[in-house]
Amino acid sequence: MRHGRDDADRQPEDEERTMSSTTDKIKGLANEAVGNVKQGIGNVTDNDKLKAEGKAQELKGETQKTVGDAKDGVKNAADTVKSKL
């Protein structure tokens, strides 16, 4: 009796990490874009609250992109070490 999923149903570990870093980068870009739009609208309407929200969302997006880049860096370093073993 087998427990769990079949091998065909599993994604390779590398794919999961790559998707995760890609997802972080995409979400980061989206948050940056929305943040920039909010800041622009805040500037046009002289709404300090909207400008601040936009800046916060932009910074959140930058952080998400950095996390995605860091995940890629860790994966690449691990792959390099694996290839030398």
GIPEPE-V993115 format. One record per residue. N is the residue number from 1. RES is the residue in one small letter. PHI is phi in degrees with one decimal (* if undefined). PSI is psi in radians with two decimals (none if undefined). OMEGA is omega in whole degrees, -180 to 180 (* if undefined). Layout:
N/RES/PHI/PSI/OMEGA, N/RES/PHI/PSI/OMEGA
This chain:
1/m/*/2.26/-179, 2/r/-100.5/2.51/177, 3/h/-113.6/2.61/176, 4/g/88.7/-2.91/-176, 5/r/-91.4/2.74/173, 6/d/-69.9/2.72/179, 7/d/-57.7/-0.58/-179, 8/a/-66.0/-0.44/-180, 9/d/-83.7/-0.22/-176, 10/r/-89.7/2.52/172, 11/q/-94.1/2.49/177, 12/p/-61.3/2.58/-178, 13/e/-54.7/-0.71/-179, 14/d/-63.1/-0.69/180, 15/e/-64.0/-0.71/-180, 16/e/-62.9/-0.75/180, 17/r/-66.0/-0.73/-180, 18/t/-64.6/-0.76/179, 19/m/-62.8/-0.69/-179, 20/s/-64.1/-0.79/-180, 21/s/-68.0/-0.64/178, 22/t/-65.4/-0.73/178, 23/t/-61.3/-0.76/178, 24/d/-59.3/-0.76/-179, 25/k/-65.7/-0.74/-180, 26/i/-65.2/-0.80/178, 27/k/-62.4/-0.67/178, 28/g/-62.1/-0.81/179, 29/l/-61.5/-0.70/-180, 30/a/-65.3/-0.78/180, 31/n/-65.0/-0.66/177, 32/e/-62.3/-0.79/-179, 33/a/-62.7/-0.83/-180, 34/v/-63.6/-0.71/178, 35/g/-61.5/-0.73/178, 36/n/-65.0/-0.68/178, 37/v/-64.2/-0.79/179, 38/k/-59.4/-0.75/179, 39/q/-62.5/-0.74/179, 40/g/-61.8/-0.79/178, 41/i/-64.9/-0.70/178, 42/g/-61.8/-0.67/178, 43/n/-66.1/-0.78/-178, 44/v/-65.8/-0.69/-177, 45/t/-93.9/0.01/-178, 46/d/56.1/0.75/-179, 47/n/-105.2/1.78/-177, 48/d/-64.1/-0.62/180, 49/k/-63.4/-0.78/-180, 50/l/-66.4/-0.66/176, 51/k/-61.9/-0.76/-179, 52/a/-67.0/-0.73/177, 53/e/-61.2/-0.73/180, 54/g/-64.0/-0.75/179, 55/k/-64.1/-0.73/179, 56/a/-62.2/-0.74/-180, 57/q/-68.9/-0.65/177, 58/e/-62.1/-0.77/179, 59/l/-65.1/-0.65/176, 60/k/-60.6/-0.75/179, 61/g/-63.6/-0.73/178, 62/e/-62.0/-0.69/178, 63/t/-64.7/-0.76/179, 64/q/-61.1/-0.74/178, 65/k/-63.8/-0.69/179, 66/t/-63.0/-0.71/178, 67/v/-62.2/-0.76/178, 68/g/-61.2/-0.75/178, 69/d/-63.9/-0.70/180, 70/a/-64.4/-0.71/178, 71/k/-61.2/-0.72/177, 72/d/-62.5/-0.73/180, 73/g/-62.7/-0.75/178, 74/v/-64.0/-0.76/179, 75/k/-61.5/-0.79/-180, 76/n/-63.6/-0.70/178, 77/a/-64.7/-0.74/179, 78/a/-65.0/-0.69/178, 79/d/-63.9/-0.67/178, 80/t/-63.9/-0.77/179, 81/v/-64.0/-0.77/179, 82/k/-58.8/-0.72/-176, 83/s/-69.7/-0.36/-180, 84/k/-91.4/-0.13/-180, 85/l/-83.4/none/*
